Amino acid sequence: MSTHFVRFRSEALSCNGEFYIHIPPKQLPPFMADNPYYKRKPKTLILLHGYSGDCTDWLYNAPVADYSLKYNLAIVMPSGGVSFYVDKEATGHKYCKFIGEDLVEYLRDTFNLATEKENTFIGGLSMGGFGALHTGLMYPETFSGIIALSSALIVYHLKDMKPDNADPVMANYAYYTDTFGDLSKALESDHNPEVLYLRNKKNNVENPVIFMACGSEDFLLEPNHLMRDFLSKQNARFTYLESPGVHNWEFWIPNSEKGINYLLDNVK
């Protein structure tokens, strides 16, 4: 297996984007000779970090190198700042396009990866869980599967936010309006994964398979329940797991591997 740090020119960001990537080996070591995942070409999993993180979060905190080797996965870990992986009108701030177009095209052109929908997944935790849902549903012809862990689905509560009740520890009111625009209209906008899901369904575009997980003591449990209930009502191809846990790597590590297994078993 090889690991690379890459900077490349992104039109969506008007500057260099960056990512780490684990690429599984072409020739297996003898102790893995019977691994069934190597009877197919490598699949690609893009993993998005959480708020205030960067491309090293998954690299240093989770056994993604083991996942890459075990499941014959090219695992790509980009930096997304504090963007919530959404597109803004301002030049250089189109992070959904950065992930769903620029990064995917670079992986195809440079590494011959992510060339087919059935071989391309996206996942993330917290802000990155939201980003995985949003980007995966924005680009359903690119991504066949989504892993969303402890997703920061704050879009459900933006309409109630005012300058005097925004949480200054996380971000001020100006941040939310700059990121999501008119907060009173957020639920009806492209920022809402529900809107994207229903649009795809209306247009007869197949939505990705979705794996969601959230800890029962996580402060983001309620919005994850709302998304779970929406997907259930839509008879979506998804699963939702809830178990004791909070908003930390102790919960995310085992559930990220469960998500990988779920997508490998359910995306054909």
C-alpha positions as CSV (number, residue, x, y, z in Angstrom):
1,M,0.0,0.0,0.0
2,S,1.2,3.5,-0.7
3,T,0.2,6.8,0.9
4,H,0.5,10.2,-0.8
5,F,-0.2,13.8,0.1
6,V,-1.4,15.8,-2.9
7,R,-2.1,19.4,-3.8
8,F,-3.8,20.1,-7.0
9,R,-5.5,23.1,-8.7
10,S,-9.2,23.3,-8.0
11,E,-11.4,25.5,-10.1
12,A,-14.1,25.4,-7.4
13,L,-11.7,26.8,-4.8
14,S,-9.7,29.1,-7.1
15,C,-6.6,27.7,-5.4
16,N,-5.0,24.4,-4.5
17,G,-7.1,21.7,-2.9
18,E,-5.3,19.1,-0.8
19,F,-5.8,15.5,0.3
20,Y,-4.2,12.4,1.6
21,I,-4.8,9.1,-0.1
22,H,-4.1,5.5,0.8
23,I,-3.9,3.3,-2.4
24,P,-4.1,-0.5,-1.9
25,P,-1.4,-2.7,-3.3
26,K,-1.7,-4.3,-6.8
27,Q,0.1,-7.4,-5.5
28,L,-1.1,-8.8,-2.3
29,P,1.3,-10.1,0.4
30,P,1.2,-13.9,0.9
31,F,-0.9,-13.7,4.1
32,M,-3.7,-11.9,2.1
33,A,-3.6,-14.1,-1.0
34,D,-7.2,-15.4,-0.4
35,N,-8.7,-11.9,0.3
36,P,-12.0,-11.9,-1.8
37,Y,-11.9,-8.1,-2.2
38,Y,-9.0,-8.3,-4.5
39,K,-10.9,-10.3,-7.0
40,R,-12.3,-6.9,-8.2
41,K,-10.7,-3.5,-9.1
42,P,-10.2,-1.1,-6.1
43,K,-13.2,0.9,-5.0
44,T,-12.8,4.5,-3.8
45,L,-14.0,6.0,-0.5
46,I,-13.8,9.8,0.1
47,L,-13.8,10.5,3.8
48,L,-14.7,14.0,5.0
49,H,-13.5,15.5,8.3
50,G,-15.5,17.4,10.9
51,Y,-15.7,21.1,11.8
52,S,-12.3,22.7,12.5
53,G,-10.6,19.6,11.2
54,D,-8.4,18.9,8.1
55,C,-7.1,16.2,5.9
56,T,-5.1,14.6,8.7
57,D,-8.1,13.8,11.0
58,W,-9.0,10.4,9.5
59,L,-5.3,9.7,8.7
60,Y,-4.2,10.0,12.4
61,N,-7.3,9.1,14.4
62,A,-8.7,6.1,12.6
63,P,-7.2,2.9,11.1
64,V,-7.9,3.9,7.6
65,A,-4.7,2.3,6.3
66,D,-6.0,-1.0,7.6
67,Y,-9.4,-0.4,5.9
68,S,-7.6,0.3,2.6
69,L,-5.6,-2.9,2.7
70,K,-8.3,-5.1,4.1
71,Y,-11.1,-4.0,1.7
72,N,-9.1,-3.0,-1.4
73,L,-10.2,0.6,-1.0
74,A,-8.5,3.7,-2.2
75,I,-9.3,6.0,0.8
76,V,-9.1,9.8,0.0
77,M,-9.1,12.4,2.8
78,P,-9.5,16.0,1.6
79,S,-9.4,19.2,3.6
80,G,-12.7,21.2,3.6
81,G,-12.0,23.9,6.2
82,V,-15.2,24.9,8.1
83,S,-17.2,25.0,4.9
84,F,-19.9,22.4,5.7
85,Y,-19.0,21.3,2.2
86,V,-21.6,23.5,0.6
87,D,-21.2,25.9,-2.4
88,K,-21.4,29.6,-1.7
89,E,-21.8,32.4,-4.4
90,A,-18.4,33.9,-3.6
91,T,-15.5,32.9,-5.8
92,G,-13.4,30.2,-4.3
93,H,-16.0,28.9,-1.9
94,K,-17.6,26.0,-3.8
95,Y,-16.7,23.1,-1.6
96,C,-19.5,20.7,-2.7
97,K,-18.2,21.2,-6.3
98,F,-14.6,20.8,-5.1
99,I,-15.4,17.3,-3.7
100,G,-18.0,16.1,-6.2
101,E,-16.3,17.4,-9.4
102,D,-12.8,18.6,-9.1
103,L,-11.5,15.9,-6.7
104,V,-13.3,13.1,-8.4
105,E,-12.0,14.2,-11.8
106,Y,-8.5,14.5,-10.5
107,L,-8.7,11.0,-9.0
108,R,-9.9,9.7,-12.4
109,D,-7.3,11.5,-14.4
110,T,-4.3,10.9,-12.1
111,F,-4.9,7.5,-10.4
112,N,-7.6,5.9,-12.6
113,L,-9.9,5.7,-9.6
114,A,-13.6,6.6,-9.0
115,T,-14.3,5.9,-12.7
116,E,-17.6,4.2,-12.1
117,K,-20.5,5.1,-9.8
118,E,-20.7,1.6,-8.3
119,N,-17.0,1.9,-7.2
120,T,-17.2,5.3,-5.6
121,F,-18.4,6.0,-2.1
122,I,-18.4,9.1,0.2
123,G,-18.4,9.3,4.0
124,G,-17.7,11.6,6.9
125,L,-18.3,12.4,10.5
126,S,-20.1,15.4,12.1
127,M,-19.8,18.3,9.6
128,G,-18.3,15.7,7.3
129,G,-21.4,13.4,7.8
130,F,-23.5,16.3,6.7
131,G,-21.1,16.9,3.8
132,A,-21.3,13.2,2.8
133,L,-25.1,13.2,2.7
134,H,-25.2,16.6,0.9
135,T,-22.5,15.9,-1.7
136,G,-23.6,12.3,-2.3
137,L,-27.1,13.4,-3.0
138,M,-26.0,16.4,-5.0
139,Y,-24.0,14.0,-7.2
140,P,-26.0,10.8,-7.3
141,E,-24.5,9.8,-10.7
142,T,-21.1,9.9,-9.2
143,F,-21.6,8.3,-5.7
144,S,-23.3,5.0,-5.1
145,G,-23.0,4.9,-1.3
146,I,-22.8,7.3,1.6
147,I,-21.5,6.8,5.2
148,A,-22.8,9.5,7.5
149,L,-21.6,9.3,11.1
150,S,-23.0,11.7,13.8
151,S,-24.0,14.0,11.1
152,A,-24.2,17.7,11.8
153,L,-27.7,18.2,10.3
154,I,-28.0,21.7,11.6
155,V,-30.1,22.6,8.5
156,Y,-33.1,21.5,10.5
157,H,-32.6,24.3,13.1
158,L,-31.2,27.2,11.1
159,K,-34.7,28.8,10.6
160,D,-34.9,29.3,14.4
161,M,-31.5,30.9,14.7
162,K,-31.2,34.6,15.5
163,P,-28.2,36.8,16.1
164,D,-28.8,36.6,19.9
165,N,-29.2,32.8,20.1
166,A,-26.4,31.5,17.9
167,D,-23.8,29.4,19.8
168,P,-20.7,31.6,20.0
169,V,-18.5,28.7,21.1
170,M,-19.1,26.9,17.7
171,A,-19.6,29.9,15.4
172,N,-21.3,33.2,15.4
173,Y,-24.5,34.2,13.5
174,A,-22.5,35.7,10.7
175,Y,-20.9,32.4,10.0
176,Y,-24.2,30.6,9.5
177,T,-25.6,33.3,7.2
178,D,-22.4,33.4,5.2
179,T,-22.4,29.6,4.9
180,F,-26.1,28.8,4.3
181,G,-27.5,32.2,3.1
182,D,-31.0,33.1,4.2
183,L,-31.5,30.9,7.2
184,S,-35.3,31.2,7.0
185,K,-35.2,29.4,3.6
186,A,-32.5,26.8,4.4
187,L,-35.0,23.9,4.7
188,E,-36.3,24.6,1.2
189,S,-32.8,25.1,-0.4
190,D,-30.2,22.8,-1.9
191,H,-28.5,22.8,1.4
192,N,-31.1,20.4,2.8
193,P,-30.3,16.8,1.9
194,E,-34.0,16.0,2.0
195,V,-34.6,18.5,-0.9
196,L,-31.8,16.8,-2.9
197,Y,-33.2,13.3,-2.2
198,L,-36.7,14.2,-3.3
199,R,-35.4,16.0,-6.4
200,N,-33.4,12.9,-7.5
201,K,-36.5,10.8,-6.9
202,K,-38.7,13.1,-8.9
203,N,-36.2,13.0,-11.8
204,N,-36.0,9.2,-11.7
205,V,-32.3,9.4,-10.6
206,E,-31.3,6.6,-8.3
207,N,-30.2,7.9,-4.9
208,P,-27.1,6.4,-3.2
209,V,-27.4,3.7,-0.6
210,I,-27.0,5.3,2.8
211,F,-25.5,4.1,6.1
212,M,-26.1,6.4,9.1
213,A,-25.0,6.0,12.7
214,C,-25.2,8.2,15.8
215,G,-24.4,7.7,19.5
216,S,-27.4,7.7,21.8
217,E,-25.7,10.3,24.0
218,D,-24.6,12.5,21.1
219,F,-25.7,16.1,21.1
220,L,-26.7,15.7,17.4
221,L,-29.0,12.8,18.0
222,E,-32.3,14.6,17.4
223,P,-31.4,15.9,13.9
224,N,-30.1,12.4,13.0
225,H,-33.5,11.0,14.1
226,L,-35.2,13.5,11.8
227,M,-33.1,12.4,8.8
228,R,-33.6,8.7,9.7
229,D,-37.4,9.2,9.8
230,F,-37.4,11.0,6.5
231,L,-35.4,8.3,4.8
232,S,-37.7,5.6,6.3
233,K,-40.8,7.4,5.0
234,Q,-39.2,7.5,1.6
235,N,-38.5,3.8,1.7
236,A,-34.9,4.6,1.0
237,R,-32.1,2.1,0.7
238,F,-30.5,2.9,4.0
239,T,-29.8,1.6,7.5
240,Y,-29.5,3.5,10.7
241,L,-27.5,2.3,13.7
242,E,-27.7,3.8,17.2
243,S,-25.7,2.6,20.2
244,P,-24.3,4.0,23.4
245,G,-21.7,6.7,22.5
246,V,-20.9,10.4,22.2
247,H,-19.4,12.6,19.6
248,N,-15.9,11.0,19.5
249,W,-13.6,8.6,17.7
250,E,-14.5,5.8,20.1
251,F,-17.9,5.8,18.4
252,W,-16.8,6.7,14.9
253,I,-14.0,4.1,14.4
254,P,-16.1,0.9,14.8
255,N,-19.1,2.5,12.9
256,S,-17.0,3.6,10.0
257,E,-16.0,0.0,9.4
258,K,-19.6,-1.1,9.8
259,G,-20.5,1.5,7.2
260,I,-17.8,0.2,4.8
261,N,-19.2,-3.4,5.2
262,Y,-22.8,-2.2,4.7
263,L,-21.9,-0.4,1.4
264,L,-19.8,-3.3,0.1
265,D,-22.7,-5.7,0.8
266,N,-25.5,-3.5,-0.6
267,V,-24.0,-1.6,-3.6
268,K,-24.0,-3.9,-6.6
